[in-house]
Amino acid sequence: MNDITDMNGIIKKISSASRVVTFESPLTASFTPITTKGNKFFENYATRGNPFITTNVSEEDDAEPINKRNSADTDIDDTNDNLNATLNTRRRRESSVSPLLTTTTINVVKMIARYLEMMTVLSHISWDVFQGLIQLYQLYFHTIISFFNLSASNIPGSRVEPEVKKLFEECSTVVPMVDAKALTLPRYNYGIKLSPKVDTQPSALYGLPAMAVAAESLFFVKQSLDLIQPHLPGFLPKTHQQALNTFYASSVNSIPQVHLLLFKGICNKFIPAQTIISEMQNVNWRTKDIPMHHSPYVTTLKKALTEFSKKFTAFLDNSGLSSKIEDQMWSSMISHVCDCMVEGFATPNCTPEGRAMMGIDLRNVENIIDSLKITDVKHIFQVVDVYIKAFYMPNEELEEWIRSHTEYTPSQRSNLINAGEWEVNAKKKALRVLNK
């Protein structure tokens, strides 16, 4: 009885998701713009500002601007400008704001709640009902990654866990195709296309606003599924407990990395991985001299990062995205750059002097990020630093290093082994570990 009471409470909590601050996103073809004719309030935001970022401002925060406005009507325009600037600054400092979700996401979460209600009523077929919930989740996931042409391996050098690759494969099989002969209905092709209203041109940051909302929405669905996880074993047959655990381990818990991949997809458009890696492959890593300056590809990275920083900062000033999205975007960008550098450094032909060049290049890239005033990202560069320093490890440590550092791809570890000056036996042992 307690399980049923708890489940009812969970159902109500999930159903209340519609109270989350939302906006109508052009992620679907059915998007209809809101008309502002005759609405003076929204006309104030036609060219600047955003009415939605005032959601989390308290009355106390608003007190001073309101008093100024009442005391001097002639200063209304100046006050509005100052208020917008203050709100934009405050927005970027906010650490906890309501997520921006699509209406589709709200409906998906409500449908999850309906599945839970059916499971409580139809307990004898609860697993069959839960299968419907799983398929709904998979279809939703597949739709989002299809919108942004995301796959588990379309970014060179990007590290993707096996669980994520499996999730991509499983979700790609749920796209429905109605058999015309079996159902005597016209064939229906479930074509998933991003709405043409979403601007994916470079000037619009390649559709970053829509992608950020999609990423937030996907993560919100994951949080809803996490909310019900402790209660599900009491409503499912014991014979399916392992299948339930597998679903959460492989499909739900993989969402944070998918979240990162969505952002990296945008990053790869600003800084194409293949371009950077190609430039790095043109560097002479077999040199016998250590140069006093960085490699040419570092200049390319500096130019691209500086341009991105300017565009992204200008975009944030008039967006409703939270500071969390800003942090995630920069973390993804740095992670993307690090992926490119590791892939470029993974050359089988490298001298100790060449490895020293890599260290110089890494320090210069870190200095570029420092010059852009980006904080709390230093730790991301560790993945590159560890790879460079691995070249100097003793023979007896090589085998264990190859076994434990699975964050690097097999080819990256293999090239490290071949490029190093370790003993032949140490290399053979390490390669055996890699080939298992």
LINNORMO-V61841 format. One record per run of one state. SS is the DSSP state (a for helix, b for strand, c for the rest). FROM is the first residue (numbers start at 1). LEN is the number of residues. If there is no record, write none. Layout:
ss:SS from:FROM len:LEN
ss:SS from:FROM len:LEN
//
This chain:
ss:c from:1 len:1
ss:a from:2 len:18
ss:c from:20 len:2
ss:b from:22 len:1
ss:c from:23 len:17
ss:a from:40 len:4
ss:c from:44 len:7
ss:a from:51 len:4
ss:c from:55 len:4
ss:a from:59 len:13
ss:c from:72 len:1
ss:a from:73 len:21
ss:c from:94 len:7
ss:b from:101 len:1
ss:c from:102 len:1
ss:a from:103 len:19
ss:c from:122 len:1
ss:a from:123 len:25
ss:c from:148 len:14
ss:a from:162 len:13
ss:c from:175 len:2
ss:b from:177 len:1
ss:c from:178 len:2
ss:a from:180 len:4
ss:c from:184 len:5
ss:b from:189 len:1
ss:c from:190 len:12
ss:a from:202 len:34
ss:c from:236 len:2
ss:a from:238 len:15
ss:c from:253 len:2
ss:a from:255 len:16
ss:c from:271 len:2
ss:a from:273 len:9
ss:c from:282 len:14
ss:a from:296 len:21
ss:c from:317 len:6
ss:a from:323 len:23
ss:c from:346 len:6
ss:a from:352 len:20
ss:c from:372 len:6
ss:a from:378 len:15
ss:c from:393 len:2
ss:a from:395 len:10
ss:c from:405 len:5
ss:a from:410 len:10
ss:c from:420 len:4
ss:a from:424 len:12
ss:c from:436 len:1
//
